[in-house]
Amino acid sequence: MDLQTKKKMDARARILKALAHPTRLFMVDELSRGPRCVAELTQMVQADISTVSKHLSVLKNAGVLRGTKKGTQVYYDLATPCVMDFFSCLENILEANVQAQIDGLG
């Protein structure tokens, strides 16, 4: 693997690592429906605000989310809504895995 390809794969891995947590996957799914503030996400996730803020920071640093300040609140939304295409692909994999188990191949 050449250096340019390695850098590209490393960048992809950073994004996948940011998504690789159930709470962060939930947040991304919720944000696909529209912007939310930290307080709303905290209530949805049922975690403390510092934990939710950390998750949001991880996703924002990976380029998955962006934040917009409105008054004293920061509202988060998807920086690239195409991430939901990836979620759709994941669902296809899950369905294929279930079908393989039903067919006795898994």
C-alpha positions as protocol buffer text, in pm:
chain_id: "A"
residue {
  index: 1
  type: MET
  ca { x: 0 y: 0 z: 0 }
}
residue {
  index: 2
  type: ASP
  ca { x: 149 y: 334 z: -99 }
}
residue {
  index: 3
  type: LEU
  ca { x: 155 y: 637 z: 133 }
}
residue {
  index: 4
  type: GLN
  ca { x: -137 y: 815 z: -33 }
}
residue {
  index: 5
  type: THR
  ca { x: -357 y: 506 z: -10 }
}
residue {
  index: 6
  type: LYS
  ca { x: -255 y: 454 z: 354 }
}
residue {
  index: 7
  type: LYS
  ca { x: -351 y: 812 z: 440 }
}
residue {
  index: 8
  type: LYS
  ca { x: -688 y: 764 z: 271 }
}
residue {
  index: 9
  type: MET
  ca { x: -752 y: 441 z: 462 }
}
residue {
  index: 10
  type: ASP
  ca { x: -645 y: 604 z: 790 }
}
residue {
  index: 11
  type: ALA
  ca { x: -890 y: 889 z: 728 }
}
residue {
  index: 12
  type: ARG
  ca { x: -1170 y: 641 z: 660 }
}
residue {
  index: 13
  type: ALA
  ca { x: -1084 y: 448 z: 974 }
}
residue {
  index: 14
  type: ARG
  ca { x: -1104 y: 767 z: 1185 }
}
residue {
  index: 15
  type: ILE
  ca { x: -1459 y: 829 z: 1062 }
}
residue {
  index: 16
  type: LEU
  ca { x: -1562 y: 467 z: 1120 }
}
residue {
  index: 17
  type: LYS
  ca { x: -1412 y: 476 z: 1471 }
}
residue {
  index: 18
  type: ALA
  ca { x: -1613 y: 789 z: 1547 }
}
residue {
  index: 19
  type: LEU
  ca { x: -1931 y: 611 z: 1440 }
}
residue {
  index: 20
  type: ALA
  ca { x: -1844 y: 287 z: 1620 }
}
residue {
  index: 21
  type: HIS
  ca { x: -2050 y: 343 z: 1935 }
}
residue {
  index: 22
  type: PRO
  ca { x: -2420 y: 269 z: 1985 }
}
residue {
  index: 23
  type: THR
  ca { x: -2492 y: 610 z: 2138 }
}
residue {
  index: 24
  type: ARG
  ca { x: -2320 y: 794 z: 1854 }
}
residue {
  index: 25
  type: LEU
  ca { x: -2505 y: 583 z: 1596 }
}
residue {
  index: 26
  type: PHE
  ca { x: -2831 y: 674 z: 1769 }
}
residue {
  index: 27
  type: MET
  ca { x: -2740 y: 1044 z: 1767 }
}
residue {
  index: 28
  type: VAL
  ca { x: -2656 y: 1038 z: 1396 }
}
residue {
  index: 29
  type: ASP
  ca { x: -2984 y: 863 z: 1325 }
}
residue {
  index: 30
  type: GLU
  ca { x: -3177 y: 1123 z: 1527 }
}
residue {
  index: 31
  type: LEU
  ca { x: -2992 y: 1411 z: 1363 }
}
residue {
  index: 32
  type: SER
  ca { x: -3092 y: 1277 z: 1022 }
}
residue {
  index: 33
  type: ARG
  ca { x: -3441 y: 1401 z: 1114 }
}
residue {
  index: 34
  type: GLY
  ca { x: -3319 y: 1755 z: 1179 }
}
residue {
  index: 35
  type: PRO
  ca { x: -3098 y: 1966 z: 1406 }
}
residue {
  index: 36
  type: ARG
  ca { x: -3105 y: 1910 z: 1781 }
}
residue {
  index: 37
  type: CYS
  ca { x: -2949 y: 2091 z: 2072 }
}
residue {
  index: 38
  type: VAL
  ca { x: -2738 y: 1922 z: 2338 }
}
residue {
  index: 39
  type: ALA
  ca { x: -3024 y: 1930 z: 2590 }
}
residue {
  index: 40
  type: GLU
  ca { x: -3258 y: 1747 z: 2351 }
}
residue {
  index: 41
  type: LEU
  ca { x: -2996 y: 1483 z: 2274 }
}
residue {
  index: 42
  type: THR
  ca { x: -2916 y: 1444 z: 2644 }
}
residue {
  index: 43
  type: GLN
  ca { x: -3282 y: 1368 z: 2715 }
}
residue {
  index: 44
  type: MET
  ca { x: -3306 y: 1126 z: 2421 }
}
residue {
  index: 45
  type: VAL
  ca { x: -2989 y: 938 z: 2512 }
}
residue {
  index: 46
  type: GLN
  ca { x: -3067 y: 949 z: 2885 }
}
residue {
  index: 47
  type: ALA
  ca { x: -2708 y: 1028 z: 2976 }
}
residue {
  index: 48
  type: ASP
  ca { x: -2545 y: 1322 z: 3148 }
}
residue {
  index: 49
  type: ILE
  ca { x: -2462 y: 1631 z: 2946 }
}
residue {
  index: 50
  type: SER
  ca { x: -2084 y: 1580 z: 2968 }
}
residue {
  index: 51
  type: THR
  ca { x: -2112 y: 1231 z: 2816 }
}
residue {
  index: 52
  type: VAL
  ca { x: -2337 y: 1355 z: 2535 }
}
residue {
  index: 53
  type: SER
  ca { x: -2105 y: 1650 z: 2470 }
}
residue {
  index: 54
  type: LYS
  ca { x: -1808 y: 1413 z: 2444 }
}
residue {
  index: 55
  type: HIS
  ca { x: -1992 y: 1195 z: 2191 }
}
residue {
  index: 56
  type: LEU
  ca { x: -2087 y: 1503 z: 1990 }
}
residue {
  index: 57
  type: SER
  ca { x: -1727 y: 1623 z: 1998 }
}
residue {
  index: 58
  type: VAL
  ca { x: -1602 y: 1289 z: 1861 }
}
residue {
  index: 59
  type: LEU
  ca { x: -1852 y: 1303 z: 1575 }
}
residue {
  index: 60
  type: LYS
  ca { x: -1782 y: 1669 z: 1502 }
}
residue {
  index: 61
  type: ASN
  ca { x: -1404 y: 1615 z: 1499 }
}
residue {
  index: 62
  type: ALA
  ca { x: -1452 y: 1332 z: 1249 }
}
residue {
  index: 63
  type: GLY
  ca { x: -1651 y: 1564 z: 1023 }
}
residue {
  index: 64
  type: VAL
  ca { x: -1979 y: 1377 z: 1066 }
}
residue {
  index: 65
  type: LEU
  ca { x: -2157 y: 1661 z: 1248 }
}
residue {
  index: 66
  type: ARG
  ca { x: -2145 y: 2038 z: 1258 }
}
residue {
  index: 67
  type: GLY
  ca { x: -2261 y: 2271 z: 1530 }
}
residue {
  index: 68
  type: THR
  ca { x: -2438 y: 2604 z: 1495 }
}
residue {
  index: 69
  type: LYS
  ca { x: -2468 y: 2838 z: 1790 }
}
residue {
  index: 70
  type: LYS
  ca { x: -2810 y: 3000 z: 1837 }
}
residue {
  index: 71
  type: GLY
  ca { x: -2818 y: 3219 z: 2144 }
}
residue {
  index: 72
  type: THR
  ca { x: -2684 y: 3010 z: 2430 }
}
residue {
  index: 73
  type: GLN
  ca { x: -2760 y: 2677 z: 2260 }
}
residue {
  index: 74
  type: VAL
  ca { x: -2554 y: 2483 z: 2009 }
}
residue {
  index: 75
  type: TYR
  ca { x: -2759 y: 2292 z: 1754 }
}
residue {
  index: 76
  type: TYR
  ca { x: -2603 y: 1994 z: 1580 }
}
residue {
  index: 77
  type: ASP
  ca { x: -2687 y: 1852 z: 1241 }
}
residue {
  index: 78
  type: LEU
  ca { x: -2531 y: 1615 z: 990 }
}
residue {
  index: 79
  type: ALA
  ca { x: -2242 y: 1771 z: 801 }
}
residue {
  index: 80
  type: THR
  ca { x: -2290 y: 1514 z: 527 }
}
residue {
  index: 81
  type: PRO
  ca { x: -2637 y: 1357 z: 517 }
}
residue {
  index: 82
  type: CYS
  ca { x: -2501 y: 1085 z: 287 }
}
residue {
  index: 83
  type: VAL
  ca { x: -2390 y: 907 z: 606 }
}
residue {
  index: 84
  type: MET
  ca { x: -2745 y: 772 z: 606 }
}
residue {
  index: 85
  type: ASP
  ca { x: -2661 y: 585 z: 284 }
}
residue {
  index: 86
  type: PHE
  ca { x: -2398 y: 406 z: 490 }
}
residue {
  index: 87
  type: PHE
  ca { x: -2663 y: 325 z: 752 }
}
residue {
  index: 88
  type: SER
  ca { x: -2881 y: 181 z: 476 }
}
residue {
  index: 89
  type: CYS
  ca { x: -2591 y: -36 z: 365 }
}
residue {
  index: 90
  type: LEU
  ca { x: -2546 y: -158 z: 724 }
}
residue {
  index: 91
  type: GLU
  ca { x: -2913 y: -257 z: 734 }
}
residue {
  index: 92
  type: ASN
  ca { x: -2866 y: -456 z: 412 }
}
residue {
  index: 93
  type: ILE
  ca { x: -2573 y: -641 z: 570 }
}
residue {
  index: 94
  type: LEU
  ca { x: -2778 y: -717 z: 883 }
}
residue {
  index: 95
  type: GLU
  ca { x: -3064 y: -852 z: 673 }
}
residue {
  index: 96
  type: ALA
  ca { x: -2825 y: -1066 z: 468 }
}
residue {
  index: 97
  type: ASN
  ca { x: -2673 y: -1205 z: 788 }
}
residue {
  index: 98
  type: VAL
  ca { x: -3017 y: -1299 z: 921 }
}
residue {
  index: 99
  type: GLN
  ca { x: -3108 y: -1461 z: 591 }
}
residue {
  index: 100
  type: ALA
  ca { x: -2781 y: -1656 z: 589 }
}
residue {
  index: 101
  type: GLN
  ca { x: -2860 y: -1787 z: 939 }
}
residue {
  index: 102
  type: ILE
  ca { x: -3211 y: -1886 z: 829 }
}
residue {
  index: 103
  type: ASP
  ca { x: -3066 y: -2062 z: 526 }
}
residue {
  index: 104
  type: GLY
  ca { x: -2814 y: -2242 z: 751 }
}
residue {
  index: 105
  type: LEU
  ca { x: -2513 y: -2071 z: 595 }
}
residue {
  index: 106
  type: GLY
  ca { x: -2419 y: -1846 z: 886 }
}
